[in-house]
């Protein structure tokens, strides 16, 4: 009986009645792999919020964070339908210790991401043990080795770093988790019979649904469901028509899930998607040739980060690295894509008996099982990359390593299959000793290459300035990278360094004598009409090129205001508006300049104009309320301060000003409640404590208690908020 069970484990036919393969018997080796998956991310665990993290931690990016239902009815980060990701952040916010409605410490969110990665690593090992059963020589020993190898490679795969070390990358981490689980379930269904086949198919449909609710990119996994019944059909099953019927049956639940998702997605986020392209962005302005180069470069980028990752590849978000190679890099990218497509088609055709000669060559002499499996996992790599290949130019980052997280699952499995194929073909012939040991050495080489790169890359995500500096280091020609680095430095009150970064970028572009001259800047843009096209081609449409330049000038204007250089700030804001008249930050800056000169009416006009361009700019609402308060229009200022609190609830100064407005109009109880909330958020609570003591004293308070130090109309330099969570003026991200 024991021998019979051994033959069942080693052979494909026996898998029809075998239970779903779990993790391998060697639990110590499995545990070691899972520990490695967690240990490599220790450098990022205690990092601070980066980019979109601030909105996610405060709840603003998940529909307000006040209701689990809102996670499913309101967009994720204002433009996406990813309710499962929103729900995980909602649970984190309520599960871990926190003060009031302030978010828990960032470390808890990092730990959740690491836990997701560990579970996904376990699923990858289980997927390999199920998918390759009967497709590797050597029985259970080789199968155990293949699963452990795949798990270790996935644990240290550099392309996963941004999805794990970046809290906002959780959407891709969860998508990879459920994609791996879906793959395991659908492969198990294809290898089973009877009710077990149906049960695993329905389980796969449920997991596919969860993957869709994590990231819409997973909709491209749909063709893999019917293909699994062809690619993983046991050799003992003789009827070809039975495969087709099973594939068509699988389309029913998966097709229904896809249709339901698309309908709900349309209902929930259609209106939000209208704001993805910034107004005035030259969407679709790329010439056909430039767009083709962009697509080819994108394909080459994702192929490189999956096959041969480098520090530059896992750090950049533009295609500037390929600019020196021109059309040659794009041609190489298309060649890689064509080779993958031909390999998929020919391998699948060979496995089905339509091209037996090609089958022998492509399957490495290992028979149809490995050939079919390889074709399916090649699809798992390629299909999720189609939506992010810039066939339709993305409106956020042009490329990002975390977008290949799902493809990374298929990549490690396919790599292990290739190594097992070499192991099966090796012969102890004289002079071929190096080739003989290649299957054993290749995983060791890959781990020794990938693990240090993963640890180093994870350490880059400890702070926004560190990751921004790394991006600039490996993408020095990118205006978007320079602007992001300037914003990060400014957010940490490192204004001299922030100014130096912005000025260096502008001097490099316009020249040392021209960058502060509005006429010279305009003349440069007229003389170089290809500037915008080239910027769009290699940096994408996260911001229109003119808006990107205007934002750099607006950042400099804000820095100059902090330095009390009002004339210089006014000039920078003027240049910003000449480049992009609807830039909210430049309009707000002009309002600040007017307010500091005592022109409150003019400041009010500029600030209302800024809010017409961006009604989600919390600082503009705060400054507008301050301008109205300086004119003793406290009743009018109250709703503006309230809106600033709603948009930026972690900023203590917003609550203090709202409380003062309540006092001024005689709403004492509301003022006390607001001040108590302010005490939990203020870095310097002296003003809030003084006002609260006066209001709660036994003697009736004065109707208008004065502030200990009346604040200036525009408290420049207060870009941060309480409890160490810095909120930038503009969200920077690209999911």
Helices and strands as residue ranges (DSSP letters): H 2-10, G 13-16, H 27-39, H 42-45, H 53-58, G 60-62, H 68-73, H 83-95, H 106-131, H 139-155, G 158-160, H 161-165, G 167-169, H 170-191, H 194-214, G 216-221, H 222-231, H 240-273, H 288-307, G 320-325, H 327-351, H 356-362, H 368-386, G 401-404, H 405-425, H 433-460, H 464-474, H 479-491, H 495-510, H 518-527, H 530-539, H 545-562, H 566-579, H 584-596, H 600-613, H 618-630, H 634-647, H 652-664, H 668-679, H 686-696, G 722-724
